[in-house]
């Protein structure tokens, strides 16, 4: 799946449905990428750093593929990280796994909101991939600002309903979707808005 730079992409699905596999495939298309990897699943995709000091050193040293595996998993630390990205980086694809841990239904960190709501044509050129297994628990700003919505198999009714309400993908088709198959809802498409895809 070819993804153009500077997009906002939302990927959802139950555990082991194929989310991370697809995200890794997409991320490898970008020469400049930064991954917020709290589950330590993306280690092969860049230089691993574990603190903001190490991140700053890597960026200033010219490293353009960085996997940030923070020891501090608090929302406050995530907000500080996003502030650093917003102030210092351009022309990069930012990937946040388990986004529902930081952008809950009722709260979104102010610095991440700045990133996710930047006009997609502006000079910052920060693309965002947000990944979660709980779309019903994820802040609407994350979802509504995404141009591509990729949905794998889901089981929980409220999560399935959240996807159906946002995309129009039928509830029964989401529940019965084979593992690693996925739907793509593309709000920028002039033709096929919803499409079904085989495993990559």
C-alpha positions, -999 to 999 in steps of 0.1 A, spaced: 0 0 0 15 33 -12 10 62 12 18 97 3 37 119 29 20 143 52 -12 124 57 -31 117 89 -37 79 91 -58 61 117 -53 23 121 -75 2 143 -82 -34 150 -81 -60 177 -48 -74 190 -29 -95 164 -53 -85 136 -25 -70 115 -23 -33 127 14 -33 135 24 -54 105 7 -29 82 21 1 100 57 -13 97 51 -18 60 39 17 55 66 33 77 94 17 56 83 39 27 95 70 46 131 81 48 122 104 77 103 86 105 98 88 142 80 61 162 66 64 197 69 28 206 57 20 241 53 -18 233 88 -22 219 75 -36 186 93 -13 161 129 -18 171 140 -28 136 128 4 120 154 29 134 178 40 161 164 32 195 164 60 221 148 59 255 149 95 267 143 130 254 180 138 258 189 108 236 162 118 211 175 153 208 211 140 204 200 116 176 180 143 157 208 169 160 233 142 149 213 138 116 195 105 123 163 104 104 149 70 115 143 70 152 123 46 174 115 63 208 109 37 235 101 60 265 107 48 301 82 74 312 48 64 299 28 92 314 5 115 294 26 144 305 58 129 290 39 122 258 29 158 257 65 169 261 76 146 233 49 161 210 60 196 219 95 187 209 83 173 176 62 203 168 90 228 176 119 210 160 108 186 132 96 189 96 91 165 67 86 135 89 61 107 95 53 104 132 38 71 143 21 67 177 11 32 188 -16 27 215 -28 63 209 -59 57 232 -35 56 262 -27 93 256 -57 107 237 -87 95 256 -123 100 247 -124 131 268 -88 144 267 -62 152 241 -27 165 250 -23 201 238 9 196 219 -4 165 201 -35 185 191 -12 211 175 3 184 154 -28 165 144 -47 197 135 -20 213 114 -33 220 79 -20 192 57 -5 215 32 15 236 56 53 238 56 57 216 87 48 185 67 44 163 97 24 131 88 8 111 116 -1 74 119 -22 68 150 -28 32 160 -52 17 185 -72 -13 193 -98 9 211 -113 34 186 -143 40 209 -119 52 236 -99 75 213 -104 113 211 -125 124 182 -99 150 171 -75 121 162 -102 104 141 -117 134 125 -84 148 113 -74 115 97 -77 113 59 -72 75 58 -90 52 82 -78 16 82 -99 -9 100 -89 -45 108 -111 -71 126 -128 -58 158 -148 -77 184 -161 -52 210 -195 -38 200 -187 -2 210 -155 -2 190 -172 -17 159 -200 9 163 -174 37 165 -158 26 133 -192 23 115 -202 57 127 -170 73 115 -167 55 81 -199 38 71 -181 4 71 -209 -21 80 -208 -36 115 -213 -72 104 -185 -69 78 -161 -56 105 -169 -84 129 -166 -111 103 -134 -97 86 -107 -125 84 -74 -118 102 -51 -95 83 -77 -84 59 -87 -47 63 -110 -20 51 -97 15 40 -120 45 43 -104 73 22 -121 107 27 -99 122 -1 -110 97 -27 -132 109 -55 -142 74 -65 -141 44 -41 -144 58 -6 -145 24 11 -124 -5 -1 -116 -40 12 -80 -53 10 -63 -87 12 -34 -92 36 -2 -75 23 
